[in-house]
Amino acid sequence: MNSISANLNIMIKACEKASKILIRDFGELEKLQVSKKGPKDFVTNSDIKAEKILIEELKKARPNYSIISEESGIEKNKDETNFWIIDPIDGTINFLHGVPHFAISIALKTKNEIVSGLIFDPIKDEMFYAEKNNGAFFNNQRIRVSKKNNIQECLFAVGKIKNELDLICRRSGCAALDMAYVASGRYDGYYQKNLNLWDIAAGIILIKEAGGIVNEIDLSTFKNIKVLASSAEINAKFIEKIDNF
């Protein structure tokens, strides 16, 4: 493994422990107890159990750090300079329907900057991670954003927009993996509105450290976030294509 910080190592270990719960429960979908939080927004026992493990492991190593998590909300501790940002299952609806495309996402925000991020797809055993000024990696191999410069040959992950784009687009149901795929060059760009900070925090640093561009995001805002990300090669062209961006 390439040289990583103590904090990223803590994130990796917490993620690996929590992922065991998700892998087990994903194989026993019919036994999951599901409660409805709102339209198309579900929480499962798996979500809650995975988040509990992540928080316990992160607190064990860094008891003073503060936390922002999808299910538990904001927990301010002695250290309010450092925040763990946690999403135990990004792609919950995929998970519930037996679609093997979801991820655990953890990021570390120091002051008003994401300094490290980790996105782990437990079913495919694919781990994407990055640290400020240390590059982005996929399963220990350095990754870079796509080098394509012809936008018509690119593949984009795009959420709901007003008009049909004259581009090749996909909707996967997992923002974290969409951003990880941009960082690794699988997708050439990503656009989505109405996201939560825990959906995209780790993806921000992954894309930046992989040489890509992410629009300016206010990290003090937790909801209704808009993201446009791509390689530098096609960023201006992609922005032009997005209606009213």
Secondary structure in CASP SS format (residue, H / E / C, confidence):
PFRMAT SS
TARGET T0000
AUTHOR 0000-0000-0000
METHOD secondary structure of the structure
MODEL  1
M C 1.00
N C 1.00
S C 1.00
I C 1.00
S C 1.00
A H 1.00
N H 1.00
L H 1.00
N H 1.00
I H 1.00
M H 1.00
I H 1.00
K H 1.00
A H 1.00
C H 1.00
E H 1.00
K H 1.00
A H 1.00
S H 1.00
K H 1.00
I H 1.00
L H 1.00
I H 1.00
R H 1.00
D H 1.00
F H 1.00
G C 1.00
E C 1.00
L H 1.00
E H 1.00
K H 1.00
L C 1.00
Q C 1.00
V E 1.00
S E 1.00
K E 1.00
K E 1.00
G E 1.00
P C 1.00
K C 1.00
D E 1.00
F E 1.00
V E 1.00
T E 1.00
N H 1.00
S H 1.00
D H 1.00
I H 1.00
K H 1.00
A H 1.00
E H 1.00
K H 1.00
I H 1.00
L H 1.00
I H 1.00
E H 1.00
E H 1.00
L H 1.00
K H 1.00
K H 1.00
A H 1.00
R C 1.00
P C 1.00
N C 1.00
Y E 1.00
S E 1.00
I E 1.00
I E 1.00
S E 1.00
E C 1.00
E C 1.00
S C 1.00
G E 1.00
I E 1.00
E E 1.00
K C 1.00
N C 1.00
K C 1.00
D E 1.00
E E 1.00
T E 1.00
N E 1.00
F E 1.00
W E 1.00
I E 1.00
I E 1.00
D E 1.00
P E 1.00
I E 1.00
D E 1.00
G C 1.00
T H 1.00
I H 1.00
N H 1.00
F H 1.00
L H 1.00
H C 1.00
G C 1.00
V C 1.00
P C 1.00
H C 1.00
F C 1.00
A E 1.00
I E 1.00
S E 1.00
I E 1.00
A E 1.00
L E 1.00
K E 1.00
T E 1.00
K C 1.00
N C 1.00
E E 1.00
I E 1.00
V E 1.00
S E 1.00
G E 1.00
L E 1.00
I E 1.00
F E 1.00
D E 1.00
P C 1.00
I C 1.00
K C 1.00
D C 1.00
E E 1.00
M E 1.00
F E 1.00
Y E 1.00
A E 1.00
E E 1.00
K C 1.00
N C 1.00
N C 1.00
G C 1.00
A E 1.00
F E 1.00
F E 1.00
N C 1.00
N C 1.00
Q E 1.00
R E 1.00
I C 1.00
R C 1.00
V C 1.00
S C 1.00
K C 1.00
K C 1.00
N C 1.00
N C 1.00
I H 1.00
Q H 1.00
E H 1.00
C C 1.00
L E 1.00
F E 1.00
A E 1.00
V E 1.00
G C 1.00
K C 1.00
I C 1.00
K C 1.00
N C 1.00
E C 1.00
L C 1.00
D C 1.00
L C 1.00
I E 1.00
C E 1.00
R E 1.00
R C 1.00
S C 1.00
G C 1.00
C C 1.00
A H 1.00
A H 1.00
L H 1.00
D H 1.00
M H 1.00
A H 1.00
Y H 1.00
V H 1.00
A H 1.00
S C 1.00
G C 1.00
R C 1.00
Y C 1.00
D C 1.00
G E 1.00
Y E 1.00
Y E 1.00
Q E 1.00
K E 1.00
N E 1.00
L E 1.00
N C 1.00
L H 1.00
W H 1.00
D H 1.00
I H 1.00
A H 1.00
A H 1.00
G H 1.00
I H 1.00
I H 1.00
L H 1.00
I H 1.00
K H 1.00
E H 1.00
A C 1.00
G C 1.00
G E 1.00
I E 1.00
V E 1.00
N C 1.00
E C 1.00
I C 1.00
D C 1.00
L C 1.00
S C 1.00
T C 1.00
F C 1.00
K C 1.00
N C 1.00
I E 1.00
K E 1.00
V E 1.00
L E 1.00
A E 1.00
S E 1.00
S E 1.00
A C 1.00
E C 1.00
I C 1.00
N H 1.00
A H 1.00
K H 1.00
F H 1.00
I H 1.00
E H 1.00
K H 1.00
I C 1.00
D C 1.00
N C 1.00
F C 1.00
END
